[in-house]
Amino acid sequence: MKLFVWEGEGVLTDYTNGMIVAVANSQEEAEAVISPYTYGRENYPKNPSTVIDLDNFFGAQAFICWGGS
């Protein structure tokens, strides 16, 4: 399994940028599970910002998303 993270410019943007996190076996599977919540593929960049292979992951990592207005 892998952790896919989309964050930053162009991610679910209305007035500010959003963040998407999915756990899946592939990027295609990740996009399939998030699609009901994103209102279209054009609402986030093609490639995730970060992909972490959870089968080989041995460290801590944080993903921070500040609120905005």
Secondary structure per residue as TSV (DSSP state, phi and psi in degrees):
chain	resnum	aa	ss	phi	psi
A	1	M	-	360.0	152.3
A	2	K	E	-130.3	151.3
A	3	L	E	-101.9	121.6
A	4	F	E	-108.2	129.7
A	5	V	E	-127.4	125.4
A	6	W	E	-112.2	122.9
A	7	E	E	-148.4	158.2
A	8	G	S	98.7	-158.3
A	9	E	T	-58.9	130.6
A	10	G	T	87.0	4.8
A	11	V	S	-98.4	111.1
A	12	L	S	45.4	47.4
A	13	T	-	-82.1	129.1
A	14	D	S	-117.1	-85.8
A	15	Y	S	-95.0	-27.3
A	16	T	S	-135.2	167.8
A	17	N	-	-77.8	152.4
A	18	G	-	-108.9	-161.6
A	19	M	E	-150.5	140.7
A	20	I	E	-126.4	135.8
A	21	V	E	-131.7	132.2
A	22	A	E	-142.1	145.4
A	23	V	E	-111.3	123.3
A	24	A	E	-159.4	172.5
A	25	N	S	-82.0	-25.1
A	26	S	S	-148.2	166.1
A	27	Q	H	-64.6	-37.4
A	28	E	H	-60.7	-43.1
A	29	E	H	-66.4	-39.4
A	30	A	H	-61.1	-44.9
A	31	E	H	-64.7	-34.2
A	32	A	H	-66.5	-39.4
A	33	V	H	-77.5	-24.8
A	34	I	H	-90.7	-15.7
A	35	S	H	-57.7	-34.6
A	36	P	H	-64.6	-16.1
A	37	Y	H	-106.6	-9.0
A	38	T	H	-103.4	-6.6
A	39	Y	T	55.4	39.5
A	40	G	S	119.1	145.3
A	41	R	G	-65.1	-23.3
A	42	E	G	-73.9	-3.8
A	43	N	G	-92.1	9.1
A	44	Y	S	-158.7	153.6
A	45	P	-	-62.4	156.7
A	46	K	S	-58.8	-44.9
A	47	N	S	-106.4	139.9
A	48	P	-	-65.0	154.5
A	49	S	S	-68.0	-37.8
A	50	T	E	-143.6	139.0
A	51	V	E	-129.6	123.6
A	52	I	E	-117.3	123.9
A	53	D	E	-77.1	106.9
A	54	L	G	-71.1	-20.8
A	55	D	G	-69.6	-23.9
A	56	N	G	-122.7	27.4
A	57	F	-	-101.8	124.5
A	58	F	-	-129.0	17.0
A	59	G	S	-133.1	170.3
A	60	A	-	-92.1	145.4
A	61	Q	-	-150.3	142.3
A	62	A	-	-117.1	146.4
A	63	F	-	-125.3	121.4
A	64	I	-	-112.9	134.9
A	65	C	-	-132.2	104.3
A	66	W	-	-74.4	149.2
A	67	G	-	-77.2	159.8
A	68	G	-	-147.0	178.4
A	69	S	-	-130.8	360.0
